Amino acid sequence: MKIVKADGRAEFELIAAVRGRSAKIDRDVTASVREIMEGVRQGGDEALLGYCEKFDGVRPERLEITKAELEAACERVPEKVIVSLKRAAENIRSYHEHQKRESFVITRKDGVVMGQRVRALKRVGLYVPGGKAAYPSSVLMNAIPAKVAGVDELIMVTPPSKNGVDPTILAAAAIAGVDRVFAVGGAQAVAALAYGTATVPKVDKIVGPGNIYVATAKKLSFGEVDIDMIAGPSEILVVADETAEPEYLAADLMSQAEHDPMACAVLLTDNEDVAVRTLAELDRQKKTLSRRDIIERSLEDFGMAIVCEDIAKCLELANDIAPEHLELMTKDPMQLLGAVDNAGSVFLGRYSPEPLGDYFAGPNHVLPTSGTARFFSPLSVDTFIKKSSFIYYTRDALKEGADDIVTLARAEGLTAHANSVEVRFRKKS
């Protein structure tokens, strides 16, 4: 991991390199995914089963996992894990309940009624990775906001294996209230959700993380259905002053570096000694960690410690980077929160490490990456709703505004628009 002194050039060169890690489009992957998606669109369930056999090495006897199998999975998972999943689910549900929106009506004395209707999406698809990347926490984070929003039917897809679907994933689905689960993964699962088959129902929106094939399939399906976001590799940025514990800083940086060799971990500090001691802690702690090789590659390629002239400069850089996860490890982090404009989720103080948000606290861990926190928001109840407006005018109310409407319509050269209003006030021949 490099230490760089901010000079107005060096730090931005490193930041550009970090952003570039998500910018490449693999044309071969896109071509393969297009072929798979068209295969499913044309071939339905038979194509799905064929792709399961080809990519996962197993051809399921049936695609859907029954309710009884979901309940049985809960019995196969250690009780301690079930208890923790339920506690996390309650925190997530409680937090997202505060995000619910209400419809509204505006009634005016001049005969005008208008407003907004908020409706949940009818059916949503949730993609859940399998194999080594089996994350029950992601099931909770994606499914619970959907159910809080009022989604009628939540359809989960996850890859099959020779040993079946990971029971912890199925247990999380049962706890979160997932309605139906199908043992199918990859781009073919996204295609099934987007187009529908005889067995897998077509959905209105697809959410959830996945590999490059899944992400590409989601991108290609947009327009046929809605999607949540195209997530890039994980990232963490920590702003630290002289009061920060290097032992904690190193641990938190590695908590994201272990996700992926493409993950990014950045330390911004106004104290060079803190940076030097943090690097020493990285070397000490990584020796005991199971994903040491991934951590080392991530930190070598996309890890950096930037020493700035003061904390204000650290925050300026943090806003420019717009990280997925931002930790403020300073003497009084709450005072700095107002200066944060761009971040997916902010963690305040030495006892709010990033994994607290990943698993337990309640705010969603599905966050914008690769600088998109400048304009994207975390997954939320809003992800699963749609809004429509309504308007009612009496004759007198329309007449009051008719001249303005006609004037604006004619200014745009849209005479049929103008006529639509004028015809209501012409004398009939």
MOURGI-V773923 format. One record per residue. N is the residue number from 1. SS is DSSP state (h for helix, s for strand, l for the rest). PSI is psi in radians with two decimals (NA if undefined). D_CENTER is the distance of its C-alpha to the mean C-alpha in Angstrom with 1 decimal. Layout:
<<N:SS:PSI:D_CENTER> <N:SS:PSI:D_CENTER>>
//
This chain:
<<1:l:2.29:27.6> <2:s:2.59:29.3> <3:s:2.22:30.6> <4:s:2.39:30.9> <5:s:2.20:32.7> <6:l:2.17:31.2> <7:l:0.22:33.7> <8:l:-0.08:31.9> <9:l:-0.96:31.6> <10:h:-0.75:30.8> <11:h:-0.62:27.5> <12:h:-0.48:26.2> <13:h:-0.73:27.3> <14:h:-0.72:25.2> <15:h:-0.70:22.1> <16:h:-0.68:22.7> <17:h:-0.69:22.9> <18:h:-0.78:19.6> <19:h:-0.57:17.9> <20:h:-0.25:19.9> <21:h:-0.32:18.4> <22:h:0.07:15.5> <23:l:-0.28:17.8> <24:l:2.41:19.9> <25:l:2.12:19.9> <26:l:1.84:21.6> <27:h:-0.57:24.0> <28:h:-0.73:25.2> <29:h:-0.77:21.8> <30:h:-0.75:21.3> <31:h:-0.74:24.8> <32:h:-0.73:24.4> <33:h:-0.71:21.3> <34:h:-0.73:23.2> <35:h:-0.76:26.1> <36:h:-0.79:24.2> <37:h:-0.70:22.5> <38:h:-0.62:26.0> <39:h:-0.74:27.5> <40:h:-0.69:25.5> <41:h:-0.67:26.1> <42:h:-0.68:29.7> <43:h:-0.19:30.3> <44:h:-2.41:28.1> <45:h:-0.68:28.3> <46:h:-0.70:30.9> <47:h:-0.72:28.7> <48:h:-0.84:25.9> <49:h:-0.65:28.3> <50:h:-0.72:29.7> <51:h:-0.61:26.4> <52:h:-0.80:25.8> <53:h:-0.70:29.3> <54:h:-0.79:28.8> <55:h:-0.51:25.5> <56:h:-0.12:25.3> <57:l:0.33:29.1> <58:l:2.46:29.4> <59:l:1.76:30.3> <60:l:2.52:29.4> <61:l:-0.58:32.3> <62:l:2.67:29.8> <63:l:-0.63:26.2> <64:s:2.41:25.4> <65:s:2.28:25.3> <66:l:2.85:27.5> <67:h:-0.67:27.0> <68:h:-0.66:29.8> <69:h:-0.61:28.0> <70:h:-0.77:25.0> <71:h:-0.67:27.5> <72:h:-0.59:29.4> <73:h:-0.65:26.4> <74:h:-0.56:26.2> <75:h:-0.41:29.8> <76:h:-0.24:29.1> <77:l:2.41:26.6> <78:l:2.42:28.3> <79:h:-0.63:28.8> <80:h:-0.68:27.4> <81:h:-0.74:24.0> <82:h:-0.77:24.1> <83:h:-0.76:25.1> <84:h:-0.70:22.3> <85:h:-0.72:19.7> <86:h:-0.67:21.4> <87:h:-0.77:21.6> <88:h:-0.74:17.9> <89:h:-0.70:17.2> <90:h:-0.73:19.7> <91:h:-0.76:18.1> <92:h:-0.76:14.6> <93:h:-0.77:16.6> <94:h:-0.76:18.8> <95:h:-0.81:16.3> <96:h:-0.36:14.5> <97:h:-0.54:18.0> <98:l:-0.20:18.5> <99:l:-0.09:15.9> <100:l:2.41:17.9> <101:l:2.66:19.6> <102:l:2.58:23.2> <103:l:2.79:25.1> <104:s:2.71:27.9> <105:s:2.34:31.4> <106:s:2.09:33.6> <107:s:2.13:37.3> <108:l:2.76:39.8> <109:l:-0.30:43.6> <110:l:0.27:44.2> <111:l:0.32:43.1> <112:s:2.31:39.4> <113:s:2.24:36.6> <114:s:2.89:33.0> <115:s:-2.88:29.5> <116:s:2.34:26.0> <117:s:2.31:24.9> <118:s:2.17:21.5> <119:s:2.44:20.8> <120:s:2.65:18.1> <121:l:2.57:17.2> <122:l:-0.79:19.7> <123:s:2.24:18.0> <124:s:2.47:14.4> <125:s:2.38:13.7> <126:s:2.07:11.5> <127:s:2.29:11.7> <128:s:2.10:12.5> <129:l:2.76:14.0> <130:l:-2.88:17.6> <131:h:-2.37:20.4> <132:h:-0.36:19.9> <133:h:0.84:16.1> <134:l:1.91:16.3> <135:l:1.68:14.0> <136:h:-0.46:15.0> <137:h:-0.60:12.8> <138:h:-0.53:9.7> <139:h:-0.84:11.9> <140:h:-0.79:12.5> <141:h:-0.52:9.2> <142:h:-0.67:8.2> <143:h:-0.72:11.9> <144:h:-0.80:13.3> <145:h:-0.59:11.7> <146:h:-0.76:12.7> <147:h:-0.62:16.1> <148:h:-0.67:16.5> <149:h:-0.42:16.0> <150:l:0.33:18.7> <151:l:2.25:17.4> <152:l:-0.78:20.6> <153:s:2.11:19.6> <154:s:2.05:16.6> <155:s:2.09:17.1> <156:s:2.40:15.8> <157:s:2.46:16.7> <158:s:2.52:17.2> <159:l:2.50:19.7> <160:l:2.88:23.3> <161:l:3.03:25.6> <162:l:-0.43:29.3> <163:l:0.19:28.8> <164:l:-3.03:26.5> <165:l:2.47:22.9> <166:l:2.14:22.1> <167:h:-0.49:23.5> <168:h:-0.62:21.0> <169:h:-0.77:18.2> <170:h:-0.67:20.5> <171:h:-0.73:21.5> <172:h:-0.66:18.0> <173:h:-0.72:17.7> <174:h:-0.74:21.0> <175:h:-0.65:20.2> <176:h:-0.22:17.1> <177:l:0.42:19.1> <178:l:2.41:17.9> <179:l:-0.76:20.7> <180:s:2.54:21.2> <181:s:2.35:20.3> <182:s:2.38:21.3> <183:s:1.35:22.1> <184:l:2.44:20.9> <185:l:-3.00:18.4> <186:h:-2.96:17.8> <187:h:-0.53:17.9> <188:h:-0.57:20.6> <189:h:-0.72:18.3> <190:h:-0.73:16.0> <191:h:-0.72:19.3> <192:h:-0.73:20.7> <193:h:-0.64:17.9> <194:h:-0.71:18.3> <195:h:-0.46:22.1> <196:l:2.58:23.2> <197:l:-3.07:26.0> <198:l:-0.50:28.9> <199:l:-0.75:27.0> <200:l:2.12:23.2> <201:l:2.60:22.6> <202:l:2.43:21.0> <203:l:3.02:17.9> <204:l:-0.46:16.7> <205:s:2.59:13.0> <206:s:2.24:11.0> <207:s:2.91:7.6> <208:l:2.66:6.9> <209:l:2.89:7.5> <210:l:3.09:11.0> <211:l:-3.02:13.7> <212:h:-0.54:15.0> <213:h:-0.71:16.7> <214:h:-0.79:13.8> <215:h:-0.71:11.7> <216:h:-0.70:15.0> <217:h:-0.71:15.7> <218:h:-0.76:12.6> <219:h:-0.74:13.7> <220:h:-0.42:17.2> <221:h:-0.19:16.6> <222:s:2.28:15.2> <223:l:-0.77:18.2> <224:l:-0.71:19.3> <225:s:2.97:16.2> <226:s:2.80:13.2> <227:s:2.89:9.7> <228:l:-1.11:6.2> <229:l:2.88:5.9> <230:l:1.77:7.8> <231:l:2.40:6.6> <232:l:-2.99:9.9> <233:l:2.66:11.8> <234:l:2.73:11.2> <235:s:2.61:13.2> <236:s:2.44:15.2> <237:s:2.24:17.8> <238:s:2.20:20.6> <239:s:2.15:23.2> <240:s:2.45:26.4> <241:l:-2.90:30.0> <242:l:-0.25:33.2> <243:l:-0.16:32.4> <244:l:2.57:29.4> <245:l:1.98:30.1> <246:h:-0.55:29.7> <247:h:-0.73:29.3> <248:h:-0.71:26.2> <249:h:-0.83:24.8> <250:h:-0.76:25.4> <251:h:-0.72:23.8> <252:h:-0.69:20.6> <253:h:-0.73:20.4> <254:h:-0.37:21.0> <255:h:-0.46:18.4> <256:h:-0.56:15.8> <257:h:-0.49:18.4> <258:l:-0.21:19.0> <259:l:-0.74:15.7> <260:l:2.48:16.9> <261:l:-0.35:19.9> <262:l:-0.04:17.6> <263:l:2.70:15.8> <264:s:2.30:17.1> <265:s:2.13:18.9> <266:s:2.34:20.8> <267:s:2.19:23.4> <268:s:2.17:24.9> <269:s:2.71:28.2> <270:l:0.20:31.5> <271:l:1.91:33.4> <272:h:-0.60:34.2> <273:h:-0.66:35.6> <274:h:-0.73:32.2> <275:h:-0.80:30.7> <276:h:-0.77:33.6> <277:h:-0.55:33.5> <278:h:-0.73:29.7> <279:h:-0.66:30.4> <280:h:-0.68:33.2> <281:h:-0.63:30.9> <282:h:-0.81:28.5> <283:h:-0.67:31.5> <284:h:-0.83:32.7> <285:h:-0.59:29.7> <286:h:-0.39:28.2> <287:l:-0.39:31.4> <288:l:0.00:30.5> <289:l:2.49:27.0> <290:l:-0.48:26.4> <291:l:0.69:23.9> <292:h:-0.75:26.3> <293:h:-0.75:26.5> <294:h:-0.75:22.8> <295:h:-0.79:22.9> <296:h:-0.73:25.9> <297:h:-0.75:24.7> <298:h:-0.83:21.5> <299:h:-0.61:23.6> <300:h:-0.73:26.3> <301:h:-0.64:24.3> <302:h:0.31:21.5> <303:s:2.55:22.7> <304:s:2.61:24.8> <305:s:2.14:26.6> <306:s:2.15:27.6> <307:s:2.07:30.5> <308:l:2.92:30.8> <309:l:-0.50:33.8> <310:l:3.03:32.2> <311:h:-0.56:29.1> <312:h:-0.72:28.9> <313:h:-0.65:28.5> <314:h:-0.78:25.8> <315:h:-0.62:23.8> <316:h:-0.77:24.6> <317:h:-0.70:23.3> <318:h:-0.73:20.1> <319:h:-0.58:19.4> <320:h:-0.68:20.3> <321:h:-0.60:17.9> <322:l:1.15:15.0> <323:l:2.79:13.4> <324:l:-0.93:10.0> <325:s:2.27:12.4> <326:s:2.10:15.7> <327:s:2.31:18.6> <328:s:1.70:21.8> <329:s:1.27:24.6> <330:l:3.05:27.5> <331:l:-0.76:30.5> <332:l:1.37:29.2> <333:h:-0.53:25.4> <334:h:-0.54:25.3> <335:h:-0.41:27.6> <336:h:-0.28:25.2> <337:h:-0.66:22.1> <338:h:-0.35:23.5> <339:h:-0.09:23.6> <340:l:2.02:19.9> <341:l:-0.59:18.5> <342:l:1.81:15.5> <343:l:2.52:13.1> <344:l:-0.89:9.6> <345:s:2.47:11.5> <346:s:2.32:15.3> <347:s:2.14:17.4> <348:s:2.05:21.1> <349:l:2.97:24.1> <350:l:-0.26:25.3> <351:l:0.45:24.3> <352:l:1.11:20.6> <353:l:2.73:19.3> <354:h:-0.71:15.7> <355:h:-0.39:15.9> <356:h:-0.71:16.9> <357:h:-0.58:13.3> <358:h:-0.66:12.0> <359:h:-0.58:14.5> <360:l:-0.66:16.4> <361:l:-0.77:16.6> <362:l:-0.84:14.4> <363:l:2.63:11.8> <364:l:2.52:8.2> <365:l:0.04:7.2> <366:l:1.83:3.4> <367:l:2.71:4.5> <368:l:2.47:6.1> <369:l:3.07:8.7> <370:l:0.64:12.2> <371:l:-0.04:13.4> <372:h:-0.07:11.1> <373:h:-0.16:10.9> <374:h:-0.46:14.3> <375:l:-0.15:13.1> <376:l:2.76:9.4> <377:l:2.85:8.2> <378:l:2.76:5.8> <379:l:2.44:4.9> <380:l:-3.09:8.7> <381:h:-0.61:11.9> <382:h:-0.47:12.1> <383:h:-0.45:9.4> <384:h:0.29:12.2> <385:s:2.89:15.3> <386:s:2.69:17.5> <387:s:2.46:20.4> <388:s:2.60:23.9> <389:s:2.84:26.9> <390:s:2.64:30.5> <391:s:2.33:33.8> <392:s:2.16:37.4> <393:s:2.45:40.4> <394:l:2.99:44.1> <395:h:-0.76:46.7> <396:h:-0.67:47.8> <397:h:-0.72:44.3> <398:h:-0.71:43.7> <399:h:-0.63:47.1> <400:h:-0.63:46.4> <401:h:0.01:43.5> <402:h:-0.81:45.0> <403:h:-0.76:46.6> <404:h:-0.72:43.4> <405:h:-0.81:41.4> <406:h:-0.73:44.2> <407:h:-0.81:44.6> <408:h:-0.68:40.9> <409:h:-0.76:40.9> <410:h:-0.55:44.1> <411:h:-0.50:42.8> <412:l:0.01:40.0> <413:l:0.33:42.7> <414:l:1.40:41.3> <415:h:-0.48:44.6> <416:h:-0.58:43.4> <417:h:-0.83:40.9> <418:h:-0.74:43.9> <419:h:-0.60:46.1> <420:h:-0.52:43.6> <421:h:-0.80:44.5> <422:h:-0.62:48.1> <423:l:-0.43:49.1> <424:l:-0.20:48.5> <425:l:0.09:51.2> <426:l:2.58:53.8> <427:l:2.32:57.1> <428:l:2.38:57.5> <429:l:NA:60.3>>
//
